Amino acid sequence: MDWGLKNRLSQIIKPATGRTVMLAVDHGYFLGPTTKLENARQTIAPLVHYADSLMLTRGILRTSVDASANVPIVLRVSGGTSILGKLSNEIITTSIKDAIRLNAVGVALSIFVGSEHEKETLSNLCTLVNEAEEYGIPVLAVTAVGKEMARDARYLSLCCRIAAELGAHMVKTYYCENFEEVVSGCPVPIVVAGGKKIEEKEALQLTYDSIKHGAFGVDMGRNIWQSDYPVAMIQAVREIVHKNTSAQEAYKLFKKLSANRQT
Ligand code: 5RP
C-alpha cells in the first residue's frame, strides 16, 4: 500500500485505537431535506468536533462546512437517484479531481448487490477504485442500502466480500445476527451504519455489539443527529468505539450529558 493511501486511511481509522467514528450526513443525496438535516450546517456544526471524519456529498461540504473545520472528509461520490425512483441505478457523480480539490481523505460509493442494477454499481466501484488508487485515495464501499434484500449475515457477507474483492479499502454495512461471520469473510475494515432512528439505548447497544463482533467503528447518521441530544449521543458512541465502554455505561454518560442540556 502506498504512503499516501496509508496516510489517508490513518486519518479515517485512528491509529491510537484502530477504530473510527464517522459521522454520516450524506442522506440528502437521495432523501432530500430529511428530518433534522434540513439545515445541514446547523446540524453538522456542533458535531464536527466529535467526529473522526464526515461522510457527505460535495454540495453539502461546500455549502455547509467551513473550510477551516479541521475534520477529515470522506466524500460520497455516487448518486443520481432518489427514493422516488430506482435507488440502485446510481452513477459516479464526482470526479477524483474534484475529490482531491476538496481535500478528501476518502471517497464513498454504494453498491447494490442483488438489485436490478447490481452490475452497474459493481462496475462503478471498479472504476472508482482504479481512478482513486492512482492518487492514493481509499474507497469506502457502502453495501445493502434499501429494502430490496434481507440484511442477514449471508447476504451481508456476500456484499462485503464482493466489495473487498473488487478493491474497496473499507466497507460500510449493517449489523446483523452472526455479524462475526460477515467480519471474518471480509479482508478489509468494516464500519457499521446506524440505520433508522431507534432509542438511544438501543443504538448504543448496536454500537457495542458491532465493535464486540469485529467492526472497526461506525459510520452513523440518524441515530446521532436525529437524537434530541446529538452532542451527548456522539460522545457516548465515541466512548464505546474508542474506549471499549459497555453500552450501559455509555448510556449513563448519554443521560448525564443530556441532563446537562447539551444539545
Ligand atoms: C446511505 C448512507 C448513509 O450515510 C447511511 O445510511 C448511514 O447513515 P445512518 O446511520 O443514518 O443509517 O450511506 O446510503
Residues whose N, C-alpha, C, O or C-beta is under 5 A from the ligand:
A	BS01	5RP	A24 D26 V142 V145 A193 G194 G195 K196 D219 M220 G221 R222 N223
